[in-house]
């Protein structure tokens, strides 16, 4: 009875445990489960225990494990299980920074910054996590960032330009093209990089830079050479064409270009062009002193061009400005002085050119007339020299023709002598050749005769040797058979036909004729 009751109690306990386990699994799967998709994160806020509550984090800080409040750590994409009774669960999107943009981040938690500081050193997480409230010094380039929106505020910016007077200072996603440099102005100090507020001497080379506009501003400065010209305006007729005086010189509009009085009281006007530029090493000083490149042209190049040309030109007379050597000296003095002045202002001058000087006609006409007379005289002198040289040339040509004829006659005479000598040599060689041929023919005939004699002698000796050999052969054969008769018989037998059929029969002495009848049947007698 007790055993049956114990089994019933054990089955009941097991059933209750199974029901509790299933209820827990159902609660976890259907009430605690939360799915975080890609590109999102899970923000958690711990509400505390039902009975005992929980510990609160320090003021200005986010909650860590076991502390009540928004948790510092966020969960990434995937499946998570958190009891909604204890946890407030919020799916938040990640912060996305596109190409060509940066994110300026503000930390909303942490302790206040020290007096006079407004940028926070640190990162979004890890050991370098920001511990103060305020704008982070670090900016974040293109990418995806998992940051707790409770703690950080993302401000997405592209290229951010600020006008300061005539200057344009940029921040954010800064692009410095080829042919330019970036001059950096620090808004505050940066102890880690040992930088202080103000314009920095080190410039940014061409490229892409993520710049925190709260910390730095950049002036994009064109480096290299520029051209600035101060031009005299020319008078225009009713047809829109430039007017000229009798000498073909253009007529200038009064008080245009660079104008000044010469030291003899004449009004002078001139055109001036300067090829100048700013090198990368001088860009910071240019921004610090003038602001930008247009300000350099307006405040330095144009005023100094006019001032230097006036000062040097007023020391000279109108005639000196027209004549070549003194005019060249004026050009050299202006260029050298202009170069020295610009060098003190960190500006590089390549050329300073006085292109055209407009001299009053009253001064120019007598000088030009005198120069024309001098040029005419020089022309006549040159023409006389040319005629004299031409006559000398004709005389030289006659001498050349005479010498050419003399050379031709001498050449013909020498050629005839050479031809005669050549023919003589040819005949001598032909005669010698004929003698050699005759000698060779005679020697050939002697050789042929000797050859005939030798061939006849050799043939006779050969016949003799052949006959001697035949006779010797018969002698040896006779000796081999023992007697001449035996040899003759053998020779006779050798000469018999090969198809000869011999029949032998016996007849006694004196009985041949009587025995013919017996042998007749054996003889092949034709009938």
HUNOR-V618184 format. One record per helix or strand of 2 or more residues. SS is the DSSP state (a for helix, b for strand). FROM is the first residue (numbers start at 1). LEN is the number of residues. If there is no record, write none. Layout:
ss=SS from=FROM len=LEN
ss=SS from=FROM len=LEN
This chain:
ss=a from=2 len=31
ss=b from=33 len=4
ss=b from=40 len=7
ss=b from=55 len=2
ss=b from=67 len=5
ss=b from=78 len=4
ss=b from=87 len=7
ss=b from=95 len=3
ss=b from=102 len=6
ss=b from=119 len=2
ss=b from=134 len=7
ss=b from=143 len=3
ss=b from=152 len=6
ss=b from=159 len=6
ss=b from=167 len=10
ss=b from=180 len=7
ss=a from=191 len=3
ss=b from=198 len=7
ss=b from=207 len=5
ss=b from=216 len=7
ss=b from=224 len=7
ss=b from=258 len=4
ss=b from=267 len=12
ss=a from=280 len=10
ss=a from=293 len=21
ss=a from=318 len=5
ss=a from=324 len=21
ss=b from=348 len=11
ss=a from=361 len=121
ss=a from=484 len=12
ss=a from=512 len=11
